[in-house]
Amino acid sequence: MSDSGLESDVCAHFGSCEYFTIVDVQDKAIENIEAVSNVSPDGEHNCAAPAIVLKSHNVDTVLVLGIGGRPLMSLAEKKIKVFAGATGKVSDAVQDYNNGLLQELSTTGTCNCSHH
């Protein structure tokens, strides 16, 4: 929801987040943290833009609370794994991921929004 790193709240809807918090984790230890704006490189809103932004930062795994089918497919096409169930602060989501508490998604979304 913000550029506050590990203290940022997890956004309830992947495509609506203002920032992505990129956390480099090695052997369950946090090595680096970076906040990246969720702005399309071409300035247009489209479902594939977040996947492009994330792949350009070498992201290979995304933790979400909710995500629509099209963004999920865009991430899958970029070989980015998606895990659902992230809640609370980013630090909570990373801890839950490290503890195996998040569920890896296939190419069906977890959002019931009417616009997906």
C-alpha positions as CSV (number, residue, x, y, z in Angstrom):
1,M,0.0,0.0,0.0
2,S,3.0,2.3,0.5
3,D,6.7,2.6,0.1
4,S,7.3,1.7,3.8
5,G,9.1,-1.6,3.0
6,L,8.4,-4.4,5.5
7,E,6.1,-2.1,7.5
8,S,3.8,-1.4,4.5
9,D,0.3,-3.0,4.6
10,V,-0.4,-5.7,2.1
11,C,-2.9,-4.4,-0.5
12,A,-6.1,-6.5,-0.8
13,H,-6.0,-6.3,-4.6
14,F,-2.8,-6.9,-6.5
15,G,-3.6,-4.5,-9.4
16,S,-4.6,-1.7,-7.1
17,C,-1.5,-1.4,-5.1
18,E,0.5,1.8,-5.3
19,Y,3.9,0.1,-4.6
20,F,5.5,-3.3,-4.8
21,T,7.8,-4.2,-1.9
22,I,10.6,-6.3,-3.4
23,V,12.2,-8.4,-0.7
24,D,15.4,-10.4,-1.6
25,V,15.3,-13.6,0.5
26,Q,18.1,-16.1,0.7
27,D,17.8,-19.1,2.9
28,K,14.8,-17.5,4.6
29,A,16.9,-14.4,5.6
30,I,16.1,-11.0,4.2
31,E,19.0,-9.7,2.2
32,N,17.6,-6.5,0.6
33,I,14.3,-4.5,0.5
34,E,13.2,-2.1,-2.3
35,A,9.9,-0.3,-2.9
36,V,8.9,0.1,-6.6
37,S,6.0,2.1,-7.9
38,N,3.2,0.2,-9.6
39,V,3.2,2.4,-12.7
40,S,3.0,1.0,-16.2
41,P,6.1,1.7,-18.3
42,D,3.9,3.1,-21.1
43,G,1.7,5.1,-18.7
44,E,-1.4,3.1,-19.6
45,H,-3.4,0.8,-17.3
46,N,-3.3,-2.8,-18.4
47,C,-3.3,-6.1,-16.7
48,A,0.2,-7.1,-18.0
49,A,2.0,-3.9,-16.7
50,P,2.7,-5.2,-13.2
51,A,4.3,-8.3,-14.6
52,I,6.6,-6.3,-16.8
53,V,7.6,-4.0,-13.9
54,L,8.3,-6.9,-11.6
55,K,10.2,-9.0,-14.2
56,S,12.4,-5.9,-14.9
57,H,13.4,-6.1,-11.2
58,N,14.2,-9.9,-11.4
59,V,11.2,-10.9,-9.3
60,D,10.5,-14.6,-9.4
61,T,7.8,-14.9,-6.7
62,V,4.9,-12.6,-5.8
63,L,2.9,-12.8,-2.5
64,V,-0.8,-11.6,-2.8
65,L,-4.0,-11.4,-0.9
66,G,-6.2,-11.2,-4.1
67,I,-5.5,-11.2,-7.8
68,G,-7.6,-11.4,-11.0
69,G,-7.2,-14.0,-13.7
70,R,-5.6,-11.8,-16.3
71,P,-2.8,-10.4,-14.1
72,L,-2.2,-13.9,-12.8
73,M,-1.8,-15.2,-16.3
74,S,0.6,-12.3,-17.1
75,L,2.8,-13.2,-14.2
76,A,2.7,-16.9,-15.1
77,E,3.8,-16.0,-18.7
78,K,6.8,-14.2,-17.2
79,K,7.6,-17.3,-15.1
80,I,6.7,-15.5,-11.8
81,K,5.2,-17.8,-9.2
82,V,2.2,-16.4,-7.2
83,F,1.3,-17.3,-3.7
84,A,-2.0,-16.3,-2.1
85,G,-3.0,-15.6,1.5
86,A,-0.6,-12.7,2.2
87,T,-2.1,-10.5,4.9
88,G,-1.1,-7.8,7.4
89,K,2.3,-6.1,6.9
90,V,4.8,-7.1,4.2
91,S,6.9,-8.6,7.0
92,D,4.0,-10.9,8.0
93,A,3.6,-12.0,4.4
94,V,7.3,-12.8,4.0
95,Q,7.3,-14.7,7.3
96,D,4.2,-16.7,6.3
97,Y,5.8,-17.5,2.9
98,N,9.0,-18.7,4.6
99,N,6.9,-20.9,6.9
100,G,5.0,-22.5,4.0
101,L,1.7,-21.0,5.0
102,L,0.8,-19.4,1.6
103,Q,-0.8,-21.3,-1.3
104,E,0.7,-21.3,-4.7
105,L,-1.8,-20.4,-7.4
106,S,-2.3,-21.8,-10.8
107,T,-3.7,-19.7,-13.6
108,T,-7.1,-19.0,-12.0
109,G,-7.4,-15.9,-9.9
110,T,-8.5,-15.4,-6.3
111,C,-10.5,-12.2,-6.9
112,N,-14.3,-12.2,-7.5
113,C,-14.3,-8.6,-8.8
114,S,-16.8,-8.0,-11.6
115,H,-14.3,-6.4,-13.9
116,H,-12.1,-9.6,-14.2
